[in-house]
């Protein structure tokens, strides 16, 4: 995870790693973490967050964010 910024305001756990982000929303966090162009599923504190709610889903210190990418296989 590359996201530790000088202006970080929110400390959360992303896929098991502690990070500090400047983003205030889930959509902003995905952008800051480099996931904005990728198809992903997200869960915040164990609750699925659909794409349409990401921009209005606020982050706070201590949140747990899971970002899941689809995998193909057989």
C-alpha positions in Angstrom: 0.0 0.0 0.0 1.5 3.3 -1.0 -0.9 5.6 0.8 0.8 7.5 3.6 0.6 11.2 2.9 1.9 14.3 4.7 -1.7 15.6 5.1 -3.1 12.3 6.3 -6.1 12.7 8.5 -7.7 9.2 8.7 -6.0 6.1 10.0 -7.6 2.9 9.0 -6.9 -0.7 8.1 -7.0 -1.6 4.4 -6.9 -5.3 3.6 -5.1 -5.9 6.9 -2.5 -3.1 6.5 -2.6 0.0 8.6 -2.6 3.2 6.4 -3.1 6.9 6.8 -5.2 8.6 4.2 -6.1 12.2 3.4 -9.4 11.0 1.9 -12.6 11.6 3.8 -14.8 9.2 1.8 -14.6 5.7 0.5 -14.5 6.9 -3.1 -11.6 9.2 -2.2 -9.7 6.4 -0.5 -10.1 4.2 -3.5 -8.7 7.0 -5.7 -5.8 7.6 -3.2 -5.0 3.9 -3.1 -4.9 3.6 -6.9 -8.1 1.6 -7.3 -10.2 4.2 -9.1 -9.9 2.6 -12.6 -10.4 -1.0 -11.4 -13.5 -3.0 -10.8 -13.5 -3.8 -7.1 -15.9 -4.8 -4.3 -15.7 -2.9 -1.0 -16.6 -3.6 2.5 -16.3 -1.1 5.4 -16.3 -2.6 8.9 -17.6 -5.8 7.5 -20.5 -4.3 5.6 -20.7 -4.3 1.8 -20.7 -0.8 0.2 -22.0 -0.7 -3.4 -20.4 1.6 -5.9 -23.3 4.1 -5.8 -22.7 4.8 -2.1 -18.9 5.1 -2.1 -18.8 8.9 -2.7 -21.1 9.5 0.3 -19.6 6.9 2.7 -17.5 8.8 5.2 -14.3 7.3 6.7 -13.2 7.6 10.3 -10.2 6.6 12.4 -10.2 2.9 13.1 -12.3 1.8 10.2 -11.6 -1.5 8.5 -11.7 -1.4 4.7 -11.6 -4.5 2.5 -11.0 -4.1 -1.2 -11.6 -7.2 -3.2 -10.7 -7.6 -6.9 -12.3 -10.3 -9.1 -10.2 -13.3 -10.0 -10.7 -15.6 -12.9 -9.9 -19.2 -12.7 -11.1 -22.7 -13.3 
